[in-house]
Amino acid sequence: MADEGNPVGRATGLTAATDGTSEKPSALIIGGLGFIGRFLALHIHSNNLASEVRLVDKVLPQLAWLAPEFEEACSPSKFVQADASKEQSLARIFDRPDGKQWDYVFNCGGETRYSQEDEVYKLRSLQLSEVAGREAARRNVKAFIEVSTGMVYKPDQTPRKESDKTKPWMKMAKYKLMAEEELSKIPGLNLVILRLPHVYGDYDSKYVGTALSLARVYQHLEKELKWLWTKELRVHTVHVTDAAKALWLAAEWYDQGKSGWEEKTWGKIPIFNIVDHGDTSQGTIEKIIGQVFNIPTGFQGQMISTFARLNLDRVVDDVNDEILSPWADILAEKGITRPGPLSPFMEKELLKDMDLSLDGSRFERITGMKYERERITKEEVERMIESYRRMNWWP
């Protein structure tokens, strides 16, 4: 069960369809065992929003580090193991026993690791979106929700709007933008594109999870944790439960007629930024980490940051050499042999001096979206660490 503070336990959406007078929509989640996919499944399950749900993933549930609260939402009866980037998998993914088509398809799939070869993103992100999108159009799916990233925009501290210039600054984002463009060309695809910032929350192992693991090492070493660049660098965020809520809301909104969408001004394909109200910066994260771990924190001076900008590969390698051995030592001391997906390993792409800054007002204005977690807080970070402890990941 989700705890009382968790918004997945509250009914949300334009219409919750609780009176039984109209059949609830059916939902297919591609990448259904990923971080966002599993929380979307939990949101749907907790609020009884769908008549039927199917989760598709390459990874088996037994290998997906699923916490106990996902047991029903991600049960084996709802799961199909398949690679949605391969056309030969489509019948198993999309066919239903009653012969009906899925109402909503959510593409939460794609390669989420940083610093992979181009071919990996091409196959696992771009091709997956194209193959799934074409099939969804062929089957006349009512809403196809593509989960993309805010890293597709040209970086700027001023929050980027959906109409602003794109210039992806990560390989992952480059192929996500290509996927957006290819999906937009598919005739008859009822497409909505959602661009997300750093998604955090219980069991997160990406940006915030990596920062927390890094802080744990520096706490162990009794050393000051210093960030590169400046405290003003924007690293915008959204809580995973709000992201899940937004995905469902986007599908409902599209299915119910796209109320408020100004096609002449904004274009045919609805694109929305999904982001909390915290205007999260490196300074925000640095302050919270200092409080949670009770360690000195700060920022490197301009000279070191300038050196790092010119020698980022070397700097990242040096940091990883310094932290990975102590991390292994702490895990061993605590008897943790399977630390899950958590690691302090720093990716070069993640350390770029680039603002991730999004303006999410369009989605809120048009759909009435209300964020339950308006900003990342010390309490939310402590909840994350507690979730790691429950899974025996945290040293």
C-alpha positions in Angstrom: 0.0 0.0 0.0 1.1 3.5 -0.7 1.5 5.6 2.5 -0.9 8.4 3.3 1.3 11.2 1.9 1.5 9.5 -1.5 -0.7 11.0 -4.3 -1.0 7.7 -6.1 -3.7 6.9 -3.5 -5.9 9.8 -4.6 -8.3 9.9 -7.5 -7.1 12.3 -10.2 -8.0 13.1 -13.7 -10.7 14.9 -15.6 -13.2 12.2 -14.9 -12.5 9.3 -12.6 -15.3 7.1 -14.1 -16.3 5.8 -10.7 -20.0 5.6 -11.2 -19.8 2.6 -13.5 -22.1 4.2 -16.1 -19.4 4.3 -18.8 -16.7 1.6 -19.3 -13.3 2.7 -18.2 -10.5 2.9 -20.7 -8.0 0.1 -21.2 -4.3 0.9 -20.9 -1.2 -0.6 -22.4 2.1 0.6 -20.8 5.3 0.0 -22.9 8.3 0.0 -20.6 5.8 -0.9 -17.8 8.4 -2.0 -15.3 10.7 1.0 -15.7 10.7 3.7 -13.1 7.9 5.8 -14.5 6.0 2.9 -16.0 5.6 1.1 -12.7 4.4 4.2 -10.9 1.9 4.8 -13.7 0.7 1.3 -13.2 0.4 1.9 -9.5 -1.5 5.2 -10.1 -4.0 3.5 -12.4 -4.4 0.5 -10.0 -4.7 2.6 -6.8 -7.4 4.9 -8.3 -9.2 2.2 -10.3 -8.9 4.2 -13.5 -8.8 1.4 -16.2 -10.9 -1.5 -17.2 -7.8 -3.5 -18.1 -4.0 -2.8 -17.9 -1.1 -4.6 -19.7 2.5 -4.0 -18.9 5.1 -4.7 -21.6 8.8 -4.9 -20.8 11.9 -6.7 -21.9 12.8 -7.3 -18.2 11.0 -10.0 -16.2 9.3 -8.7 -13.0 11.5 -10.9 -10.9 14.6 -9.0 -12.2 13.1 -5.5 -12.1 13.7 -4.6 -8.4 10.0 -4.2 -7.8 9.0 -3.1 -4.3 6.2 -4.8 -2.4 3.6 -2.0 -3.1 3.8 -2.8 -6.8 2.8 -6.5 -6.4 -0.8 -6.1 -7.5 -0.3 -3.2 -10.0 2.5 -5.1 -11.8 1.2 -8.6 -11.2 2.3 -11.4 -13.6 -1.3 -11.6 -14.9 -0.9 -8.1 -16.4 2.6 -8.6 -17.7 3.9 -9.5 -21.2 7.6 -9.9 -21.8 8.4 -8.5 -25.2 10.7 -6.1 -27.0 8.4 -3.4 -28.4 11.1 -2.3 -30.9 10.7 -5.5 -32.9 7.7 -5.8 -35.3 7.4 -9.5 -34.7 6.5 -8.8 -31.1 3.6 -6.5 -32.0 0.8 -9.1 -32.0 1.7 -10.3 -28.6 1.9 -6.8 -27.3 -1.2 -5.3 -28.8 -3.7 -8.3 -29.3 -6.3 -8.7 -26.6 -8.3 -11.9 -25.9 -11.7 -10.1 -26.6 -10.4 -8.7 -29.9 -10.8 -5.1 -28.8 -8.1 -2.5 -29.2 -6.3 -0.7 -26.3 -7.7 2.8 -25.7 -4.6 4.4 -24.3 -1.0 3.4 -25.1 1.8 4.9 -22.9 5.3 4.7 -24.3 7.5 4.8 -21.1 10.1 2.6 -22.9 13.4 3.5 -24.4 17.1 3.5 -23.3 17.4 5.5 -20.0 21.1 4.9 -19.4 23.5 7.8 -20.2 26.6 7.8 -22.4 25.6 4.8 -24.6 26.6 4.3 -28.2 24.4 6.0 -30.8 23.2 2.6 -32.1 21.8 1.7 -28.7 19.6 4.8 -28.6 18.7 4.3 -32.2 17.4 0.8 -31.6 16.0 1.0 -28.1 14.5 4.5 -28.2 13.9 5.8 -31.8 13.0 2.4 -33.3 10.8 1.5 -30.4 8.8 4.7 -30.7 8.4 4.4 -34.4 7.3 0.7 -34.4 4.9 1.1 -31.5 3.5 4.4 -32.9 2.8 2.9 -36.3 1.0 0.0 -34.7 -1.0 2.2 -32.4 -2.1 4.3 -35.5 -3.0 1.2 -37.4 -5.2 0.0 -34.6 -6.8 3.4 -34.1 -5.7 3.8 -30.4 -7.5 6.7 -28.9 -4.4 8.3 -27.3 -0.7 7.5 -27.6 1.4 9.2 -24.9 5.1 9.5 -25.7 7.4 10.2 -22.7 10.2 12.4 -23.9 12.8 14.7 -22.1 13.3 18.4 -21.5 16.9 17.9 -22.5 15.7 18.4 -26.2 15.7 22.2 -25.7 18.6 24.5 -26.3 19.8 25.0 -22.7 19.0 28.3 -21.0 18.4 29.3 -17.4 15.1 30.9 -18.4 12.5 28.2 -18.4 12.0 26.7 -21.8 8.5 26.8 -23.3 7.3 24.1 -25.8 7.7 26.5 -28.7 11.3 27.3 -27.9 14.3 26.2 -30.0 15.4 22.6 -29.7 19.1 21.6 -29.5 19.6 18.3 -27.6 22.6 18.2 -25.4 22.6 14.5 -24.6 22.7 11.5 -26.9 19.5 10.2 -25.3 17.7 13.5 -25.9 18.9 13.6 -29.5 17.2 10.3 -30.3 14.1 11.3 -28.2 13.7 14.4 -30.4 14.1 12.3 -33.5 11.4 9.9 -32.1 9.1 12.9 -31.5 9.6 14.0 -35.1 9.0 10.6 -36.6 5.9 10.0 -34.5 4.5 13.3 -35.6 4.6 12.1 -39.3 2.6 9.0 -38.7 -0.9 9.4 -40.3 -3.8 8.8 -37.9 -1.7 8.6 -34.7 -3.4 10.3 -31.8 -0.2 11.6 -30.3 0.6 13.6 -27.2 4.3 14.3 -26.3 5.3 15.0 -22.7 8.8 16.4 -22.0 10.0 15.6 -18.5 12.9 17.0 -16.4 14.8 14.9 -13.8 12.2 12.5 -12.3 12.8 11.6 -8.7 11.0 9.7 -5.9 11.1 6.4 -4.0 13.5 3.9 -5.6 15.0 6.5 -8.0 18.5 5.6 -9.2 19.1 8.4 -11.7 20.1 12.0 -11.1 18.9 12.5 -7.5 19.6 8.9 -6.5 23.2 9.2 -7.9 23.7 12.4 -5.9 22.5 10.8 -2.7 24.8 7.8 -3.2 27.7 10.2 -3.8 26.9 12.1 -0.7 26.9 8.9 1.3 30.4 8.2 0.1 31.6 11.6 1.1 29.9 11.3 4.5 31.8 8.0 5.0 35.1 9.6 3.9 34.3 12.7 6.2 35.1 15.0 3.2 33.4 18.1 1.8 31.3 17.4 -1.2 31.8 20.1 -3.9 29.8 20.5 -7.1 31.2 21.7 -10.4 29.8 24.9 -12.1 27.5 27.1 -10.0 24.6 26.9 -7.5 22.4 28.7 -10.1 22.7 25.9 -12.7 19.1 24.7 -13.2 18.3 21.0 -12.8 14.5 21.0 -12.8 12.6 18.1 -11.3 9.3 16.4 -11.0 8.2 13.7 -8.5 7.5 10.4 -10.2 4.0 10.2 -8.8 3.2 13.6 -10.3 4.7 12.4 -13.6 2.4 9.3 -13.5 -0.6 11.5 -12.8 0.3 13.7 -15.7 0.6 10.8 -18.2 -2.9 9.6 -17.4 -4.4 13.1 -17.4 -2.8 13.7 -20.8 -4.5 10.6 -22.3 -7.9 11.5 -20.8 -7.6 15.1 -22.0 -6.9 14.0 -25.6 -9.6 11.3 -25.6 -12.1 13.8 -24.4 -11.5 16.3 -27.2 -8.3 18.2 -26.5 -10.1 21.1 -24.9 -8.2 24.3 -25.0 -5.6 23.2 -27.6 -4.9 26.0 -30.0 -3.8 24.1 -33.1 -3.3 27.3 -35.3 -0.9 28.7 -32.8 0.8 25.6 -31.3 0.6 23.1 -34.1 -1.3 19.8 -34.7 0.6 17.7 -32.1 0.1 18.5 -28.5 3.5 18.9 -26.7 3.7 19.6 -23.0 6.4 20.2 -20.4 5.8 18.4 -17.1 7.7 20.1 -14.2 7.2 21.0 -10.6 7.2 24.5 -9.2 10.5 24.3 -7.3 12.8 25.9 -10.0 15.3 23.3 -8.8 18.9 24.3 -9.1 22.2 22.7 -8.1 22.0 25.0 -5.1 18.7 23.4 -4.0 20.2 19.9 -4.2 23.4 21.0 -2.5 21.5 22.5 0.5 19.3 19.5 1.0 22.2 17.1 0.8 24.1 19.1 3.4 21.1 19.0 5.8 20.3 15.3 5.2 23.9 14.0 5.5 25.3 16.6 7.9 28.4 17.1 5.7 30.0 20.3 4.4 29.0 21.1 0.8 29.8 23.8 -1.7 31.0 24.6 -5.2 34.3 24.4 -6.9 35.9 27.7 -7.8 35.9 29.2 -11.3 39.4 28.0 -12.1 38.6 24.3 -11.3 35.3 24.5 -13.2 37.1 26.0 -16.2 39.6 23.2 -16.1 36.8 20.6 -15.8 35.0 22.1 -18.8 38.1 21.5 -20.9 38.9 18.1 -19.4 35.6 16.6 -18.4 36.5 13.0 -19.3 39.6 13.1 -17.1 37.8 14.9 -14.2 34.9 12.4 -14.2 37.3 9.4 -14.4 39.2 10.8 -11.4 36.0 11.3 -9.3 34.8 7.8 -10.1 38.2 6.3 -9.2 37.9 8.1 -5.9 34.4 7.1 -4.9 33.7 3.6 -6.3 36.1 1.7 -3.9 34.7 3.4 -0.8 31.1 2.7 -2.0 32.0 -1.0 -2.3 33.6 -0.9 1.2 30.5 0.6 2.8 28.2 -2.0 1.1 30.5 -4.8 2.3 30.5 -3.4 5.9 26.7 -3.4 5.9 26.5 -6.9 4.4 24.7 -5.6 1.2 25.5 -8.0 -1.6 22.7 -6.8 -4.0 22.6 -3.0 -3.9 20.0 -2.8 -6.6 20.4 -0.1 -9.3 21.9 2.5 -6.9 25.4 3.7 -7.5 27.5 6.9 -7.1 29.1 6.4 -10.5 29.1 9.7 -12.3 28.3 9.9 -16.0 30.1 12.5 -18.0 26.9 13.5 -19.9 25.1 14.1 -16.6 27.9 16.6 -15.5 27.6 19.0 -18.4 27.3 22.7 -17.6 23.8 22.8 -19.2 20.6 24.2 -17.7 17.6 21.9 -17.6 14.9 24.5 -17.1 11.3 24.0 -18.2 8.1 26.1 -18.1 5.2 23.7 -17.4 2.4 26.3 -17.4 0.7 25.2 -20.6 -0.2 21.7 -19.3 -1.4 23.0 -16.0 -3.6 25.7 -17.7 -5.2 23.4 -20.2 -5.7 20.2 -18.2 -6.0 21.6 -14.7 -3.1 19.5 -13.5 -2.2 20.1 -9.8 1.2 19.0 -8.5 1.1 17.1 -5.2 4.9 17.5 -4.7 5.5 21.1 -5.7 9.2 21.0 -5.0 11.9 18.7 -3.9 12.4 18.9 -0.1 14.6 17.5 2.6 11.6 15.4 3.7 11.2 13.9 0.2 14.9 13.1 0.0 14.7 11.4 3.4 11.7 9.4 2.1 13.8 8.3 -0.9 16.6 7.1 1.4 14.0 5.2 3.5 12.7 3.5 0.3 16.3 2.3 -0.4 16.5 1.0 3.1 13.3 -1.0 2.7 14.9 -2.7 -0.4 18.2 -3.2 1.4 20.0 -1.1 -1.1 21.3 1.6 1.2 24.5 1.4 3.2 
